[in-house]
Amino acid sequence: MQKALLISILVATVLIPLVSARGGSVKSAVRRSMIATSVFCVLYWLGLLFVYPALTTGKPNMQNQGQM
């Protein structure tokens, strides 16, 4: 799961500027890139807050393994 999180950050870091660079001017490309990065950060934060704990529920982690 941690590898998937890392890869998603790397993909977003590369894809957001690539998609934004197709604009007509530098100013519009930077604006689109900033908006896309902000949206990605908010969605990523919400995913980590709600989705990630639901995916890891029931799986033993390091704290639970030490208590067994």
Backbone as a chain_set.jsonl record, in Angstrom:
{"seq": "MQKALLISILVATVLIPLVSARGGSVKSAVRRSMIATSVFCVLYWLGLLFVYPALTTGKPNMQNQGQM", "coords": {"N": [[0.831, -1.191, 0.0], [1.969, 1.218, 0.748], [3.774, 1.621, -1.289], [2.099, 2.112, -3.457], [0.988, 4.56, -2.687], [3.258, 6.202, -2.782], [3.929, 6.021, -5.505], [1.667, 7.206, -6.65], [1.968, 9.861, -5.847], [4.342, 10.52, -7.202], [3.522, 10.196, -9.88], [1.532, 12.166, -10.09], [3.112, 14.407, -9.66], [4.566, 14.517, -11.999], [2.628, 14.426, -14.077], [0.793, 16.596, -13.71], [2.191, 19.107, -14.31], [2.822, 18.48, -16.998], [0.323, 18.267, -18.298], [-0.676, 20.806, -17.781], [1.083, 22.431, -19.167], [0.295, 22.607, -21.779], [-1.037, 24.898, -22.347], [-1.743, 28.225, -23.692], [-0.227, 30.446, -22.795], [2.435, 31.243, -20.494], [1.585, 32.218, -18.055], [-1.103, 31.332, -17.833], [-0.644, 28.595, -17.84], [0.842, 28.215, -15.489], [-1.045, 29.025, -13.627], [-3.072, 27.092, -14.04], [-1.616, 24.828, -13.312], [-1.087, 25.325, -10.604], [-3.7, 25.329, -9.562], [-4.499, 22.702, -10.199], [-2.627, 21.254, -8.693], [-3.325, 22.05, -6.11], [-5.954, 21.035, -5.937], [-5.371, 18.308, -6.232], [-3.866, 17.885, -3.885], [-5.791, 18.342, -1.874], [-7.689, 16.331, -2.469], [-6.052, 14.098, -2.165], [-5.384, 14.302, 0.538], [-7.95, 13.946, 1.675], [-8.409, 11.345, 0.807], [-6.387, 9.98, 2.213], [-7.3, 10.439, 4.74], [-9.852, 9.242, 4.921], [-10.144, 6.971, 3.141], [-7.755, 5.383, 3.134], [-7.452, 4.476, 5.916], [-9.678, 2.774, 5.991], [-8.962, 0.798, 4.209], [-6.848, -0.418, 5.482], [-7.906, -1.497, 7.769], [-8.244, -4.117, 10.029], [-5.988, -5.438, 9.204], [-2.968, -6.657, 10.49], [-0.718, -4.485, 12.102], [2.52, -3.055, 12.891], [2.398, -2.38, 15.637], [0.322, -3.992, 16.603], [1.381, -6.517, 16.069], [3.482, -6.696, 17.818], [2.187, -6.953, 20.236], [1.026, -9.418, 20.163]], "CA": [[0.0, 0.0, 0.0], [2.836, 2.394, 0.81], [4.359, 1.799, -2.611], [1.072, 2.731, -4.295], [0.906, 5.96, -2.287], [4.435, 6.878, -3.301], [3.822, 6.093, -6.963], [0.639, 8.185, -7.01], [2.557, 11.192, -5.68], [5.283, 10.726, -8.298], [2.769, 10.359, -11.127], [0.897, 13.488, -10.063], [4.168, 15.407, -9.784], [4.969, 14.584, -13.402], [1.51, 14.645, -14.988], [0.149, 17.909, -13.565], [2.842, 20.101, -15.165], [2.729, 18.109, -18.41], [-0.999, 18.618, -18.79], [-0.835, 22.253, -17.679], [1.983, 23.108, -20.095], [-0.298, 22.702, -23.104], [-1.742, 26.175, -22.45], [-1.224, 29.198, -24.629], [0.789, 31.32, -22.209], [3.066, 30.741, -19.272], [0.752, 32.614, -16.915], [-2.246, 30.413, -17.72], [-0.132, 27.264, -17.506], [1.195, 28.215, -14.068], [-2.304, 29.099, -12.879], [-3.694, 25.765, -14.107], [-0.793, 23.897, -12.544], [-1.321, 25.592, -9.179], [-5.052, 24.862, -9.237], [-4.503, 21.237, -10.243], [-1.861, 20.766, -7.557], [-4.143, 22.275, -4.911], [-7.047, 20.057, -5.962], [-4.785, 16.999, -5.963], [-3.494, 17.819, -2.47], [-7.011, 18.209, -1.074], [-8.238, 14.99, -2.698], [-5.121, 13.14, -1.58], [-5.568, 14.4, 1.985], [-9.221, 13.291, 1.992], [-8.205, 9.914, 0.623], [-5.61, 9.465, 3.346], [-8.087, 10.581, 5.956], [-11.017, 8.362, 4.946], [-10.026, 5.725, 2.372], [-6.614, 4.584, 3.573], [-7.739, 3.704, 7.134], [-10.646, 1.712, 5.708], [-8.252, -0.282, 3.518], [-5.918, -1.088, 6.388], [-8.622, -2.016, 8.929], [-8.222, -5.57, 10.139], [-4.667, -5.969, 8.908], [-2.071, -6.42, 11.624], [0.379, -3.556, 11.876], [3.665, -3.32, 13.756], [2.01, -2.293, 17.037], [-0.472, -5.175, 16.936], [2.225, -7.702, 16.016], [4.287, -6.712, 19.027], [1.348, -7.332, 21.369], [0.573, -10.813, 20.038]], "C": [[0.872, 1.25, 0.0], [3.481, 2.676, -0.541], [3.364, 2.473, -3.547], [0.905, 4.209, -3.957], [2.071, 6.758, -2.855], [4.352, 7.05, -4.814], [2.768, 7.11, -7.376], [1.152, 9.613, -6.85], [3.523, 11.485, -6.829], [4.573, 10.955, -9.624], [2.118, 11.733, -11.182], [1.93, 14.591, -10.225], [4.607, 15.577, -11.231], [3.802, 14.992, -14.301], [0.877, 16.029, -14.888], [0.871, 18.971, -14.392], [2.777, 19.763, -16.653], [1.39, 18.507, -19.01], [-1.182, 20.132, -18.791], [-0.003, 23.0, -18.716], [1.398, 23.255, -21.498], [-1.031, 24.019, -23.331], [-1.065, 27.134, -23.408], [-0.119, 30.06, -24.054], [1.323, 30.699, -20.92], [2.184, 31.038, -18.064], [-0.435, 31.672, -16.742], [-1.801, 29.006, -17.349], [0.222, 27.168, -16.022], [-0.067, 28.244, -13.215], [-3.0, 27.734, -12.865], [-2.926, 24.745, -13.286], [-1.003, 24.083, -11.041], [-2.699, 25.104, -8.74], [-5.099, 23.344, -9.199], [-3.739, 20.643, -9.063], [-2.649, 20.927, -6.262], [-5.282, 21.267, -4.819], [-6.521, 18.667, -5.645], [-4.441, 16.85, -4.486], [-4.713, 17.632, -1.577], [-7.605, 16.815, -1.237], [-7.354, 13.912, -2.081], [-5.26, 13.114, -0.063], [-6.866, 13.707, 2.411], [-9.121, 11.777, 1.837], [-7.426, 9.292, 1.763], [-6.407, 9.492, 4.636], [-9.201, 9.541, 6.046], [-10.799, 7.002, 4.272], [-8.914, 4.84, 2.914], [-6.862, 3.837, 4.882], [-8.738, 2.568, 6.9], [-9.976, 0.529, 5.009], [-7.347, -1.067, 4.448], [-6.591, -1.642, 7.635], [-8.586, -3.542, 8.904], [-6.878, -6.181, 9.82], [-3.758, -5.691, 10.097], [-0.972, -5.435, 11.242], [1.485, -3.859, 12.883], [3.288, -3.261, 15.243], [1.223, -3.53, 17.453], [0.393, -6.434, 16.922], [3.085, -7.821, 17.267], [3.499, -7.156, 20.251], [0.922, -8.789, 21.323], [1.586, -11.765, 20.562]], "O": [[0.552, 2.231, -0.671], [3.71, 3.832, -0.896], [3.752, 3.321, -4.35], [0.702, 5.026, -4.855], [1.883, 7.868, -3.353], [4.674, 8.117, -5.337], [2.958, 7.815, -8.368], [0.8, 10.486, -7.643], [3.518, 12.59, -7.37], [4.98, 11.814, -10.406], [2.152, 12.392, -12.22], [1.653, 15.607, -10.863], [4.981, 16.676, -11.639], [3.974, 15.82, -15.196], [0.461, 16.581, -15.907], [0.203, 19.694, -15.131], [2.688, 20.666, -17.485], [1.341, 19.033, -20.122], [-1.786, 20.679, -19.714], [-0.366, 24.111, -19.102], [1.966, 23.969, -22.324], [-1.591, 24.232, -24.406], [0.046, 26.886, -23.877], [0.84, 30.378, -24.759], [0.743, 29.774, -20.352], [2.053, 30.211, -17.162], [-0.739, 31.259, -15.623], [-2.503, 28.302, -16.623], [-0.065, 26.161, -15.375], [-0.146, 27.562, -12.194], [-3.458, 27.273, -11.82], [-3.526, 23.889, -12.635], [-1.088, 23.106, -10.297], [-2.84, 24.529, -7.661], [-5.67, 22.76, -8.278], [-4.162, 19.636, -8.495], [-2.639, 20.036, -5.413], [-5.544, 20.711, -3.753], [-7.14, 17.926, -4.882], [-4.696, 15.8, -3.895], [-4.673, 16.851, -0.626], [-7.983, 16.184, -0.25], [-7.855, 12.928, -1.537], [-5.256, 12.047, 0.552], [-6.881, 12.967, 3.394], [-9.679, 11.023, 2.634], [-7.761, 8.204, 2.23], [-6.204, 8.658, 5.519], [-9.469, 9.014, 7.126], [-11.238, 5.981, 4.802], [-9.131, 3.647, 3.128], [-6.516, 2.659, 4.969], [-8.65, 1.52, 7.541], [-10.384, -0.617, 5.201], [-7.104, -2.253, 4.226], [-5.909, -2.209, 8.489], [-8.865, -4.168, 7.881], [-6.647, -7.347, 10.139], [-3.784, -4.591, 10.65], [-0.37, -5.55, 10.174], [1.386, -4.821, 13.644], [3.826, -4.038, 16.032], [1.435, -4.059, 18.544], [0.143, -7.343, 17.713], [3.379, -8.927, 17.721], [4.077, -7.68, 21.203], [0.5, -9.341, 22.339], [1.368, -12.976, 20.534]]}, "num_chains": 1, "name": "protein.A"}
